[in-house]
Amino acid sequence: MFYGMDYILLVIVPSMILSGAASWLVQAAFNRYSKVGTRRGYTGAQAAQLLLDRAGIHDVQVVAVAGHLTDHYNPATKTLALSQNVYGSNSVAAIGVATHEAGHAIQDAVGYVPLKLRALSVPAAVVGGQLGPIAMMVGLFLLTAVPVFGKVVFIGGVVLFSGVLLFQLITLPVEFNASLRARRLVVEAGIVDQQERSGIDKVLTAAALTYVAAAATTALTLLYYLMRSGLLNRRDG
């Protein structure tokens, strides 16, 4: 009822294309530039640590974690975690990923507002992602039988699921800003030269597209439910 051909055509197919293209671009860029070593030979861990030191950040620990592209910065534990193929590699790709995560640590240190807002929006995203679709589906079902109650339930689901979209939209400037910091600081710190930075630009741009694709997928899903409900086309009175 709720996942017919229209859902496949309007949500599933576009989402698969967007996420698939973004994922392919990330893997292609990372694989290409993971084979290109930097002239100065800094490893990902060393590059990240250098940026932290230059920023006067001494309470963040750079550690290695298992997995592929599992790199992340945890502001709660002050841990900058780098995947195994980034931590000890001196490739252009590794430097790009590592310094991007260092950019997040710098955001945290300077009190970057969108980073704080993203942390605050996590509970809304978790709850909204779990309960929002259920409430919207139940609301759609009830709209024909008990319209008023169904509308209330449906709108409640929309509000809940909007928490996911809000989190993803806040994430965009956080990720873009971290990449901008990395691109500028790697050259200023002498980690790479301007020519090598072009490779870092490609890796980080491809990575940013995954966040854009995720937000677009959530927006498509929300729009689909609103269209199915008919609330967008109704005129009261």
HELIX and SHEET records of a PDB file:
HELIX    1   1 MET A    5  TYR A    7  1                                   3    
HELIX    2   2 ILE A    8  ILE A   12  3                                   5    
HELIX    3   3 VAL A   13  TYR A   33  1                                  21    
HELIX    4   4 GLY A   44  ARG A   54  1                                  11    
HELIX    5   5 GLN A   84  TYR A   87  1                                   4    
HELIX    6   6 VAL A   92  VAL A  110  1                                  19    
HELIX    7   7 VAL A  113  ALA A  145  1                                  33    
HELIX    8   8 PRO A  147  GLU A  188  1                                  42    
HELIX    9   9 GLN A  194  SER A  229  1                                  36    
SHEET    1   A 3 GLN A  61  VAL A  65  0                                        
SHEET    2   A 3 THR A  79  SER A  83  1                                        
SHEET    3   A 3 HIS A  72  ASN A  74 -1                                        
END                                                                             
